[in-house]
Amino acid sequence: MATVALEPSFQAERELLSTSRVGITDTTFRDAHQSLLATRMTTAQMVPVAARMNSIGFHSMEVWGGATFDACIRFLGEDPWERLKVLRRAMPDTRLQMLVRGQNLLGYHHYPDDIVRRFIRRSVASGIDIIRTFDALNDLRNMRSTIDAGKECGAHVQGTLVYTVSPIHDLEHYLSSARELAGFGIDSLCIKDMAGLLKPDAARSLVQGLRSVVGALPIQLHSHSLSGMASMSYWEAIQAGANVIDTAISPLAFGSSQPATETMVVVLKGTPYETGLDIDALVDVAEYFERIFRDAGNAPIRQTIIDTRVLSHQVPGGMITNLLAQLDQQRASHRLQEVLRELPKVRADFGYPPLVTPTSQIVGTQAVMNVLLGERYKILPEEVRSYLLGYYGRPPAPVCEHLLARVIAEGGVPITQRPADTLEPGWDRAKAESAPWATSEEDILIYALFPKVALNFLQQRHSKSEDKLTPVRLPGLQEVAHLVRGFVAAPNIEHFECESGKLKIRLSRT
């Protein structure tokens, strides 16, 4: 088996690989609250503790991407670009990381290459250091544009393998994909275990195998705690040669989130893999989040700490919430277990896609319809038809022949090329359509990614005073004291402005 001769291209990675020390990527500002708070943490809740987290010495902090962009404009009334810039100023010594869904960026369908390039370029210019990119199908063609764009901007680009369990996803599948990804020039490799399916022994074998094909390229492991195995899998992966793990501050850890940062720091202390992070500083941060959640009344909701049923149906915790919402709309929440039994069958018919956005929504919606309609595939939603025809990418295995034949017979045109090659450039159109409200490239990108939601967001912002530097709404007056303390502790922020109802707060050092 050939090994790709690669060396890390960034100083932080070279330093990490020169010792056995393990790096910690903290997910508190992104995946942790996406998993436990429906992505509802506000910028005002982040800013007061940002300076403290900046001083801890994380390998990186995941602060952007995933569902955070959508949630900012759809639910929080915040400008996601401003959030990134505020966090960049508050945390100048910490590398900021984002997650993109390959050609899907932060949305649920593929975007043209010109939009992808502009979005990546603007993200890096606004403060992103590390871009973690993945494709839901592990179709590496769908990752190439984000990788190339990130490299052109000088960012650290982390190629990602989505981990799942199926008759198709054996060790050789991952090693082959890793070998190809390494050939794209990525700076590190991530194993993304979004449902907590990676068992400890499999983690060891996978990391050992990946090391044999990617050479000195740093390997990072991202998992979720719902099955109860993530911390053990981290330990096995570390001993096998993993360099970095993803964790979250304890009030936003466990359940469908990541293992707790404090736990892993203590576990690794006194071993050759010691992180070097200060446990007392981490406890301070944990106490801050416990306090603001108590005051705001929006504590993280864990349906359960451990649910081993995920090992059977492979449905991530966030996806179960979406399934319940669909069933509740039809007054059929009592049929969830039927849906969970149907879902693996649909997944097999669809070629065993990993269940992560957007394929989790596609498979899940079809399973719900099959159960509620009492007949399998009586209706095929448009997204399912597009998936079967190849417009989301190449499925890991061939899809059900009779389903594909049916869609073709009803007028569908299958494709085998990279889906984005079928798209017209999108920038000029987005610029023209958003012209009445967009005042910057960032505004146009908001519109290009989420046109319907962006229209309402941009119109509302346009009607407000134009002198706001950071349009952030506080969740309540109890946050004011936390905000002021955070501003005092963040000397890199010269001016901060926000409002809560009729209350407007302006903080300035001049």
C-alpha positions as CSV (number, residue, x, y, z in Angstrom):
1,M,0.0,0.0,0.0
2,A,1.5,3.3,-1.1
3,T,2.0,6.1,1.3
4,V,1.5,9.7,0.3
5,A,4.7,11.6,1.3
6,L,3.2,14.7,2.9
7,E,4.5,17.1,5.6
8,P,2.3,19.6,7.5
9,S,2.5,23.1,5.9
10,F,1.6,25.2,9.0
11,Q,3.8,25.9,11.9
12,A,1.2,24.9,14.5
13,E,0.9,21.5,12.9
14,R,4.7,21.1,12.7
15,E,4.9,21.9,16.4
16,L,2.1,19.5,17.3
17,L,3.7,16.6,15.3
18,S,7.1,17.2,16.9
19,T,5.7,15.9,20.2
20,S,3.0,13.4,21.3
21,R,0.9,16.3,22.7
22,V,-2.8,16.2,21.6
23,G,-4.5,19.4,20.4
24,I,-8.0,20.3,21.4
25,T,-10.5,21.9,19.0
26,D,-13.3,23.5,21.1
27,T,-16.7,23.4,19.4
28,T,-18.7,25.4,22.0
29,F,-19.4,28.3,19.7
30,R,-20.5,26.1,16.8
31,D,-21.4,22.4,16.9
32,A,-22.0,22.2,20.6
33,H,-24.9,24.6,20.6
34,Q,-26.0,23.5,17.2
35,S,-26.4,20.0,18.8
36,L,-28.0,21.0,22.1
37,L,-29.5,24.5,21.7
38,A,-30.8,24.3,18.1
39,T,-28.0,26.8,17.1
40,R,-29.6,29.5,19.2
41,M,-26.5,30.8,21.1
42,T,-26.2,34.5,20.4
43,T,-23.1,36.6,19.8
44,A,-23.9,38.6,23.0
45,Q,-23.6,35.3,24.9
46,M,-20.3,34.5,23.3
47,V,-18.5,37.9,23.6
48,P,-18.1,38.1,27.4
49,V,-16.2,34.8,27.6
50,A,-14.3,35.0,24.3
51,A,-11.2,36.7,25.8
52,R,-11.0,34.0,28.5
53,M,-11.3,31.2,25.9
54,N,-8.7,33.0,23.7
55,S,-6.2,32.7,26.5
56,I,-6.6,28.9,27.1
57,G,-4.5,27.7,24.2
58,F,-6.8,25.6,22.1
59,H,-5.5,24.1,18.9
60,S,-8.5,25.9,17.3
61,M,-12.0,27.0,18.1
62,E,-14.9,26.1,15.8
63,V,-17.0,29.2,15.7
64,W,-18.7,29.4,12.3
65,G,-20.3,27.4,9.5
66,G,-22.7,24.5,9.7
67,A,-26.1,25.8,10.7
68,T,-24.8,28.9,12.4
69,F,-25.0,31.1,9.3
70,D,-28.6,30.1,8.6
71,A,-29.7,30.4,12.2
72,C,-28.3,33.9,12.5
73,I,-30.4,35.4,9.8
74,R,-33.4,33.1,10.2
75,F,-33.9,33.1,13.9
76,L,-31.6,35.5,15.7
77,G,-31.7,38.6,13.5
78,E,-27.9,38.7,13.5
79,D,-25.5,39.3,10.7
80,P,-23.3,36.2,10.6
81,W,-20.4,38.1,9.0
82,E,-20.4,40.5,11.9
83,R,-20.4,37.7,14.4
84,L,-17.2,36.3,12.8
85,K,-15.5,39.7,12.8
86,V,-16.4,40.3,16.5
87,L,-15.1,36.9,17.5
88,R,-11.9,37.5,15.4
89,R,-11.2,40.7,17.3
90,A,-12.0,39.1,20.7
91,M,-9.8,36.1,20.1
92,P,-6.7,37.3,18.2
93,D,-4.4,34.5,19.5
94,T,-6.7,31.5,18.6
95,R,-7.1,30.0,15.2
96,L,-10.8,30.2,14.2
97,Q,-12.3,27.3,12.4
98,M,-15.4,26.8,10.2
99,L,-17.3,23.9,8.8
100,V,-18.5,23.8,5.2
101,R,-20.5,21.1,3.4
102,G,-18.3,21.0,0.3
103,Q,-20.1,22.4,-2.7
104,N,-23.2,22.9,-0.5
105,L,-21.2,25.5,1.6
106,L,-23.7,26.2,4.5
107,G,-26.9,25.4,2.6
108,Y,-28.8,22.3,1.5
109,H,-28.0,22.1,-2.3
110,H,-25.0,22.8,-4.5
111,Y,-23.9,26.3,-5.4
112,P,-22.0,27.4,-8.5
113,D,-18.2,27.6,-8.3
114,D,-18.1,31.4,-8.5
115,I,-20.3,31.6,-5.3
116,V,-18.1,29.0,-3.6
117,R,-14.9,30.8,-4.4
118,R,-16.2,34.2,-3.3
119,F,-17.6,32.7,-0.1
120,I,-14.4,31.0,0.9
121,R,-12.4,34.1,0.1
122,R,-14.6,36.4,2.1
123,S,-14.6,33.9,5.1
124,V,-10.9,33.9,5.3
125,A,-10.7,37.7,4.9
126,S,-13.2,38.0,7.8
127,G,-11.1,35.9,10.2
128,I,-11.3,32.2,9.4
129,D,-8.0,30.3,9.7
130,I,-9.1,26.7,9.2
131,I,-11.7,25.4,6.8
132,R,-13.1,21.9,7.5
133,T,-14.8,20.7,4.3
134,F,-16.8,17.5,3.8
135,D,-19.3,16.0,1.4
136,A,-22.3,14.1,2.7
137,L,-21.6,11.2,0.2
138,N,-17.8,11.3,0.5
139,D,-17.9,12.3,-3.2
140,L,-14.6,14.1,-3.3
141,R,-15.5,15.9,-6.5
142,N,-17.9,18.0,-4.4
143,M,-15.0,19.1,-2.1
144,R,-12.5,20.1,-4.7
145,S,-13.7,23.7,-5.2
146,T,-13.7,24.5,-1.5
147,I,-10.2,22.9,-1.1
148,D,-8.8,24.8,-4.0
149,A,-10.4,28.1,-2.9
150,G,-9.1,27.8,0.6
151,K,-5.6,27.0,-0.5
152,E,-5.6,30.0,-2.8
153,C,-6.5,32.2,0.2
154,G,-3.7,30.8,2.3
155,A,-6.1,29.1,4.8
156,H,-5.5,25.8,6.5
157,V,-7.8,23.4,4.6
158,Q,-8.9,20.2,6.4
159,G,-10.3,17.5,4.2
160,T,-12.9,15.4,5.9
161,L,-14.1,11.8,5.7
162,V,-17.7,11.3,6.8
163,Y,-17.8,8.1,9.0
164,T,-20.7,5.7,8.8
165,V,-21.3,2.0,9.0
166,S,-22.7,0.0,6.0
167,P,-21.7,-2.9,3.8
168,I,-19.9,-0.4,1.6
169,H,-18.0,1.6,4.1
170,D,-15.1,-0.7,5.0
171,L,-11.6,0.3,5.9
172,E,-10.4,0.3,2.3
173,H,-13.2,2.8,1.4
174,Y,-11.8,5.3,3.8
175,L,-8.2,4.7,3.0
176,S,-8.9,5.1,-0.7
177,S,-10.7,8.4,-0.1
178,A,-8.0,9.6,2.2
179,R,-5.3,8.9,-0.3
180,E,-7.2,10.9,-3.0
181,L,-7.9,13.8,-0.5
182,A,-4.2,14.0,0.4
183,G,-3.5,14.3,-3.3
184,F,-5.6,17.4,-3.4
185,G,-3.1,19.2,-1.1
186,I,-5.1,19.3,2.1
187,D,-3.3,20.4,5.3
188,S,-4.9,17.9,7.6
189,L,-7.4,15.1,7.6
190,C,-10.6,14.9,9.8
191,I,-12.7,11.8,10.6
192,K,-16.2,13.2,11.0
193,D,-18.3,10.7,13.1
194,M,-21.6,12.7,13.3
195,A,-23.7,10.0,14.9
196,G,-21.2,8.6,17.4
197,L,-20.9,5.3,15.5
198,L,-17.2,4.9,15.7
199,K,-16.3,2.1,18.1
200,P,-13.0,2.2,20.1
201,D,-11.4,-0.7,18.2
202,A,-12.6,0.6,14.9
203,A,-11.1,4.1,15.8
204,R,-7.7,2.5,16.4
205,S,-7.7,0.5,13.2
206,L,-9.0,3.5,11.2
207,V,-6.4,5.9,12.5
208,Q,-3.6,3.4,12.0
209,G,-4.7,2.7,8.5
210,L,-5.0,6.4,7.6
211,R,-1.6,7.1,9.0
212,S,-0.2,4.5,6.6
213,V,-1.5,6.4,3.6
214,V,-1.3,10.1,4.6
215,G,2.2,10.0,6.2
216,A,2.8,12.9,8.5
217,L,-0.4,14.7,7.7
218,P,-2.2,15.6,11.0
219,I,-5.3,13.5,11.8
220,Q,-8.2,14.9,13.7
221,L,-11.2,13.1,15.1
222,H,-14.7,14.6,15.5
223,S,-17.4,12.5,17.2
224,H,-20.6,12.8,19.2
225,S,-21.4,11.3,22.6
226,L,-25.0,10.0,22.0
227,S,-23.9,6.3,21.8
228,G,-21.7,6.7,24.9
229,M,-18.5,5.6,23.0
230,A,-16.9,8.9,21.9
231,S,-14.5,9.4,24.8
232,M,-13.3,5.8,24.6
233,S,-12.9,6.1,20.8
234,Y,-10.9,9.3,21.3
235,W,-8.5,7.5,23.7
236,E,-8.0,4.6,21.3
237,A,-7.5,7.0,18.3
238,I,-5.0,9.1,20.3
239,Q,-2.9,6.0,21.1
240,A,-3.0,5.1,17.4
241,G,-1.7,8.4,16.3
242,A,-4.5,11.0,16.1
243,N,-3.2,14.5,16.7
244,V,-6.3,16.5,17.5
245,I,-9.8,15.8,19.0
246,D,-13.0,17.9,19.1
247,T,-14.6,18.6,22.5
248,A,-17.0,21.1,24.0
249,I,-17.1,22.9,27.4
250,S,-19.1,20.7,29.8
251,P,-22.4,22.6,30.0
252,L,-22.6,22.1,26.2
253,A,-21.1,18.6,26.1
254,F,-22.4,15.1,26.0
255,G,-25.7,13.8,24.6
256,S,-25.7,14.7,20.9
257,S,-22.8,17.0,21.4
258,Q,-19.1,16.2,21.8
259,P,-17.3,14.8,24.9
260,A,-16.4,17.5,27.5
261,T,-13.2,19.4,27.1
262,E,-12.5,19.2,30.8
263,T,-12.9,15.5,30.9
264,M,-10.5,14.8,28.1
265,V,-7.9,17.3,29.5
266,V,-8.0,15.5,32.8
267,V,-7.9,12.0,31.1
268,L,-4.8,13.0,29.1
269,K,-3.0,14.8,32.0
270,G,0.1,12.9,33.1
271,T,0.2,10.8,29.9
272,P,2.5,11.3,26.9
273,Y,-0.5,13.0,25.2
274,E,-1.1,15.8,27.7
275,T,-2.9,18.8,26.2
276,G,-1.2,21.5,28.3
277,L,-4.6,23.2,28.8
278,D,-5.3,24.8,32.2
279,I,-8.2,22.9,33.9
280,D,-9.0,25.8,36.2
281,A,-9.4,28.2,33.2
282,L,-11.8,25.6,31.6
283,V,-13.8,25.4,34.8
284,D,-14.1,29.2,34.8
285,V,-15.5,29.1,31.3
286,A,-17.9,26.3,32.2
287,E,-19.2,28.3,35.2
288,Y,-19.9,31.2,32.9
289,F,-22.1,29.2,30.6
290,E,-23.9,27.6,33.5
291,R,-24.7,31.1,34.8
292,I,-25.9,32.6,31.5
293,F,-28.1,29.6,30.7
294,R,-29.6,29.7,34.2
295,D,-30.2,33.5,33.9
296,A,-31.6,33.3,30.3
297,G,-33.7,30.2,30.9
298,N,-32.4,28.4,27.8
299,A,-30.3,25.6,29.3
300,P,-29.2,22.9,26.8
301,I,-31.8,20.3,26.2
302,R,-30.6,16.7,26.1
303,Q,-33.3,14.2,25.1
304,T,-31.0,11.6,26.8
305,I,-27.3,11.5,27.7
306,I,-26.8,8.1,26.1
307,D,-29.0,6.4,23.5
308,T,-27.5,3.2,22.1
309,R,-30.4,2.9,19.6
310,V,-28.3,5.2,17.4
311,L,-26.1,2.2,16.7
312,S,-29.0,0.5,14.9
313,H,-30.8,3.4,13.1
314,Q,-27.7,5.6,12.8
315,V,-29.8,8.7,13.2
316,P,-27.9,11.7,14.8
317,G,-29.6,13.4,17.7
318,G,-30.4,16.5,15.7
319,M,-32.0,14.5,13.0
320,I,-34.3,12.8,15.4
321,T,-35.5,16.3,16.5
322,N,-36.3,17.1,12.8
323,L,-38.2,13.8,12.4
324,L,-40.3,14.5,15.5
325,A,-41.1,17.9,14.1
326,Q,-42.3,16.5,10.8
327,L,-44.4,13.9,12.7
328,D,-45.8,16.5,15.1
329,Q,-47.1,18.5,12.1
330,Q,-49.1,15.4,11.1
331,R,-50.1,14.6,14.7
332,A,-48.2,11.4,14.4
333,S,-45.3,11.7,16.9
334,H,-46.3,8.3,18.3
335,R,-45.1,6.7,15.0
336,L,-41.4,7.7,15.5
337,Q,-40.3,4.1,16.1
338,E,-41.9,3.0,12.8
339,V,-40.0,5.8,11.0
340,L,-36.7,4.7,12.7
341,R,-37.3,1.1,11.5
342,E,-38.1,2.3,8.0
343,L,-35.2,4.7,7.7
344,P,-32.4,2.0,7.4
345,K,-34.4,0.4,4.6
346,V,-34.7,3.7,2.7
347,R,-31.0,4.3,3.3
348,A,-30.1,0.9,1.7
349,D,-32.4,1.7,-1.3
350,F,-30.5,5.0,-1.7
351,G,-27.1,3.4,-1.8
352,Y,-26.1,3.8,1.9
353,P,-25.5,7.5,2.1
354,P,-24.1,8.7,5.5
355,L,-26.8,10.5,7.4
356,V,-25.5,14.0,7.6
357,T,-26.9,17.3,6.0
358,P,-28.3,17.2,3.4
359,T,-28.7,13.4,2.9
360,S,-30.1,13.0,6.4
361,Q,-33.0,15.3,5.5
362,I,-33.5,13.5,2.2
363,V,-33.6,10.0,3.6
364,G,-35.5,11.0,6.7
365,T,-38.3,12.8,4.8
366,Q,-38.8,9.8,2.6
367,A,-39.0,7.5,5.5
368,V,-41.6,9.7,7.2
369,M,-43.7,9.7,4.0
370,N,-43.4,6.0,3.6
371,V,-44.8,5.4,7.1
372,L,-47.5,8.1,7.1
373,L,-48.8,7.2,3.6
374,G,-48.9,3.5,4.3
375,E,-47.2,2.7,1.0
376,R,-43.5,2.8,0.3
377,Y,-42.4,5.4,-2.2
378,K,-46.0,6.4,-3.1
379,I,-44.6,9.9,-3.4
380,L,-41.1,10.9,-4.2
381,P,-40.2,14.4,-3.2
382,E,-38.2,16.6,-5.6
383,E,-35.1,16.4,-3.5
384,V,-35.3,12.5,-3.6
385,R,-35.6,12.6,-7.3
386,S,-32.6,14.8,-7.7
387,Y,-30.6,12.6,-5.4
388,L,-31.5,9.4,-7.3
389,L,-30.5,11.1,-10.6
390,G,-27.1,12.1,-9.2
391,Y,-27.6,15.9,-8.6
392,Y,-26.2,15.6,-5.1
393,G,-23.3,13.5,-6.1
394,R,-22.3,9.9,-6.5
395,P,-23.9,7.6,-3.9
396,P,-21.6,5.2,-2.1
397,A,-23.4,2.2,-3.8
398,P,-25.9,2.0,-6.7
399,V,-29.4,3.2,-5.8
400,C,-32.5,0.9,-6.1
401,E,-32.9,0.2,-9.8
402,H,-36.7,0.3,-10.0
403,L,-36.7,3.7,-8.2
404,L,-34.2,5.2,-10.6
405,A,-36.1,3.7,-13.6
406,R,-39.3,5.2,-12.3
407,V,-37.8,8.7,-11.9
408,I,-36.3,8.5,-15.4
409,A,-39.6,7.3,-16.9
410,E,-41.3,10.3,-15.3
411,G,-38.9,12.7,-17.1
412,G,-35.8,12.8,-14.9
413,V,-32.4,13.1,-16.6
414,P,-29.6,11.3,-14.8
415,I,-26.1,12.8,-14.6
416,T,-22.7,11.2,-13.9
417,Q,-20.6,14.4,-13.9
418,R,-19.9,16.6,-10.9
419,P,-23.2,18.2,-10.1
420,A,-21.8,21.7,-9.9
421,D,-20.8,21.4,-13.6
422,T,-24.5,21.6,-14.5
423,L,-24.9,25.0,-12.8
424,E,-24.7,28.4,-14.3
425,P,-22.5,31.1,-12.5
426,G,-24.6,32.7,-9.8
427,W,-22.8,35.8,-8.7
428,D,-24.2,38.3,-11.2
429,R,-27.7,37.1,-10.7
430,A,-27.5,37.3,-6.9
431,K,-25.9,40.8,-7.1
432,A,-28.7,42.1,-9.3
433,E,-31.6,40.5,-7.3
434,S,-30.2,41.7,-4.0
435,A,-29.2,45.2,-5.2
436,P,-32.1,47.1,-3.4
437,W,-30.9,46.0,0.0
438,A,-27.3,44.6,-0.3
439,T,-24.6,47.1,0.6
440,S,-21.6,44.8,0.5
441,E,-20.2,41.6,-1.0
442,E,-21.1,39.9,2.3
443,D,-24.8,40.9,1.9
444,I,-24.8,39.5,-1.6
445,L,-23.4,36.2,-0.4
446,I,-26.1,36.0,2.3
447,Y,-28.6,36.4,-0.5
448,A,-26.9,33.9,-2.8
449,L,-26.9,31.2,-0.1
450,F,-30.4,31.8,1.4
451,P,-32.4,34.1,-1.0
452,K,-35.8,33.8,0.7
453,V,-34.6,34.2,4.2
454,A,-32.0,36.8,3.2
455,L,-34.6,39.0,1.6
456,N,-36.5,39.4,4.9
457,F,-33.3,39.8,6.9
458,L,-31.8,42.4,4.6
459,Q,-35.1,44.4,4.3
460,Q,-35.5,44.5,8.1
461,R,-31.9,45.6,8.5
462,H,-32.2,48.2,5.8
463,S,-35.1,49.8,7.7
464,K,-33.0,50.3,10.8
465,S,-30.3,52.9,11.5
466,E,-27.3,52.4,9.3
467,D,-24.8,53.3,12.0
468,K,-24.9,50.0,13.8
469,L,-21.5,48.3,13.8
470,T,-22.8,45.0,15.3
471,P,-26.5,44.4,14.9
472,V,-27.0,41.9,17.7
473,R,-30.1,41.5,19.9
474,L,-29.6,40.5,23.5
475,P,-31.9,37.8,24.8
476,G,-32.7,39.8,28.0
477,L,-31.5,42.6,30.3
478,Q,-29.8,40.1,32.6
479,E,-27.1,39.8,29.9
480,V,-26.0,43.4,30.3
481,A,-23.7,42.8,33.2
482,H,-22.1,39.8,31.4
483,L,-21.7,41.9,28.3
484,V,-19.9,44.8,30.1
485,R,-17.5,42.4,31.9
486,G,-16.7,40.7,28.6
487,F,-16.1,44.0,26.8
488,V,-13.7,45.1,29.6
489,A,-11.9,41.8,29.2
490,A,-11.6,42.0,25.4
491,P,-9.2,44.9,24.7
492,N,-9.1,44.2,21.0
493,I,-12.8,45.3,20.6
494,E,-12.9,49.1,20.4
495,H,-16.6,49.5,20.0
496,F,-19.7,47.3,20.5
497,E,-23.3,48.2,20.0
498,C,-26.5,46.1,20.5
499,E,-30.1,46.5,21.4
500,S,-32.8,44.6,23.3
501,G,-36.3,45.9,22.7
502,K,-36.2,49.6,23.4
503,L,-32.8,49.3,25.2
504,K,-29.8,50.3,23.2
505,I,-26.3,49.7,24.6
506,R,-23.1,51.3,23.2
507,L,-19.8,50.4,24.6
508,S,-16.7,52.3,23.5
509,R,-13.1,52.8,24.7
510,T,-12.9,56.3,23.3
